[in-house]
Amino acid sequence: MSVNRGTVDKGTALPWRAAMRAALYGPAGFYTGPRAAGPAAHFRTSPHVAESFAAALWRLIWFLDIELGSPSRLDVVDMAAGNGELLTQLSYYAAAHPGNLARRAKLTGVELRERPVELPDDIKWTHQLSELSEIDGLLIANEWLDNVPLDIAELDDEAVARLVTVNTATGEQQLTEPLSRTDDVWLAHWWPLRNPGDRAELGHTRDAAWRHTVDSVRCGVALAIDYGHVRGTRPPLGTLTGYADGHQARPVPDGRCDITAHVAVDAVVAACSQADAETIVTRQREALRALGIRDIHPSIELAHSDPAEYLRSLVAASHCAELTDQSGLGNFWWIAQPVGLSAASQQRLAQRIGAVSC
Ligand SMILES: C[S@@+](CC[C@H](N)C(=O)[O-])C[C@H]1O[C@@H](n2cnc3c(N)ncnc32)[C@H](O)[C@@H]1O
């Protein structure tokens, strides 16, 4: 229970979506409050692990530049950019790239948090995706959709699906009214509940958020990277959890921990599939390997001949192993939505990111 100016804050019971929005993005929110340190202070995302993640994405950007015919402006947009770690690393790869791609590549972070002071000057920073018009290039959203607020439904003893509310100070939860029509339709299609006590995370807010994001791309690719599940593998009790200070935590929406739930990948894909551009879905392990990441361990002979190089290679190999680990980041879904690309380009894109087929 949190204490506020000497009085005990008893909290308010809110549906999860409203509670999550306030806890993450409100004036005292985990991401936007005055003391919010940023994601890297609490957990490790792929850009925090190693620059090899950015190196792989830079190869994808380079590929896209060629597919788009080296346009005079190639947009690289990081949706939900955190503290700009990925963009900063990409700016170094851009600067080192031969030819004029560095001049043509326009890097932009879209993020509710303030612009980080140490961000390189040539990276643009905005709080709203709608401030960018007609993106031509690559839009990346790494670990964003799992933080898009959603409601939770639970099946009661009479097999009625009810909206769950949560107390914003204690995390105590209660079943309330039956679901709205929108929730009900989504639930029936994407996450049918079977037994009393089963819970579902109502992902239509993520579907809408991703559809809106894809719509902002005029020509290129929108790429969401996140943990998730598909029909047939939904966990009966859901996935909602908290993170703070490097640990998993009880999800109390009081602004002191991240609140996250896995993404219903198939629902997101269906929400933005287009007649002439099928979504390409793969896993991070396959995608990074196809983009050139290798966790090759150095030989023990190198330890004797060049100990410093041996250590460097060992660290690089362990970073690659972490990024491709099947029980962790390697199991993340890559949801790539081509926009305005020819069928042949889409085919090459699927191969480039290790997808079996389009
Ligand atoms: C888990 S962090 C991921 C940060 C970064 N992409 C990374 O991989 O390290 C989620 C970020 O999404 C941001 N965010 C959430 N909703 C947003 C929105 N609608 N527009 C911009 N940023 C948003 C949060 O402020 C937070 O920094």
The ligand as an ORCA input file, in Angstrom:
! r2SCAN-3c Opt
* xyz 0 1
  C       9.448     -1.348    -22.929
  S       9.889      0.276    -23.392
  C      10.780     -0.077    -24.896
  C      11.783      0.990    -25.262
  C      12.646      0.689    -26.481
  N      11.852      0.485    -27.659
  C      13.546     -0.487    -26.231
  O      13.377     -1.512    -26.905
  O      14.437     -0.407    -25.379
  C       8.350      0.946    -23.968
  C       8.441      2.414    -24.319
  O       7.279      2.750    -25.060
  C       6.984      4.113    -24.795
  N       5.610      4.353    -25.277
  C       4.492      3.718    -24.890
  N       3.421      4.155    -25.576
  C       3.868      5.090    -26.439
  C       3.253      5.898    -27.439
  N       1.934      5.838    -27.674
  N       4.021      6.748    -28.143
  C       5.337      6.824    -27.912
  N       5.993      6.083    -26.979
  C       5.272      5.219    -26.251
  C       7.206      4.197    -23.301
  O       7.331      5.533    -22.852
  C       8.478      3.371    -23.142
  O       9.633      4.167    -23.209
*
